[in-house]
Amino acid sequence: MKYGWWSTEKYIMVFEKMGKDSRFLKNITTRNQMYVLGLNRLADLTNEKYKTMSCWAFSIVAAVERINQIAIGDVITLSKQELVDCGTTYDDDCNGGLMDYVFQFIISNGGINTESHYPYKGIDHVCDLI
C-alpha cells in the first residue's frame, strides 16, 4: 500500500519517528524550555503557498488533481497561479477565493493549465493564458 508518494515502510518509519518527537517536545514544553526543530531527512518541503493568501488555490487544485487521478489513473500537476491570476471574476486574487466560484471558472475556462505551463510565482500577476 502507498501513502501519497511514500511506501508503507517509509510511512511506518515516519509515523514512529513522529511519535518519539511528539513525546520529546511534550516533555520539553512541560518544563517550559525552548527547542528549535530544523529540516531532516524525514521533512517534506511544502509549496510556497503561504507567501500570499493563495492557499485556497492550492486546495482547489489538489481536489481537481485527485479527481483527474481517479478518472485517468495519473497525477497531472495543475497550475495554482492560473487561478490566482485569471479567475478574477471568481476569486479575490491573493486575498482568498470561494470554492464554488473557482470551480465555475475552471468549468467555463475548459480546465486548468499544467504547473509546468503556468508555474506558481506567489504573487498576483496579469492573466497570461495563450
Secondary structure, DSSP 8 states (H G I E B T S, - for coil): -EETTEEHHHHHHHHHHHHHHHHHHHHHHHTT--------TT-----STTTTT-HHHHHHHHHHHHHHHHHHSS---B-SHHHHHH-TTTB-GGG-B-HHHHHHHHHHHTS--BTTTS---SS-------
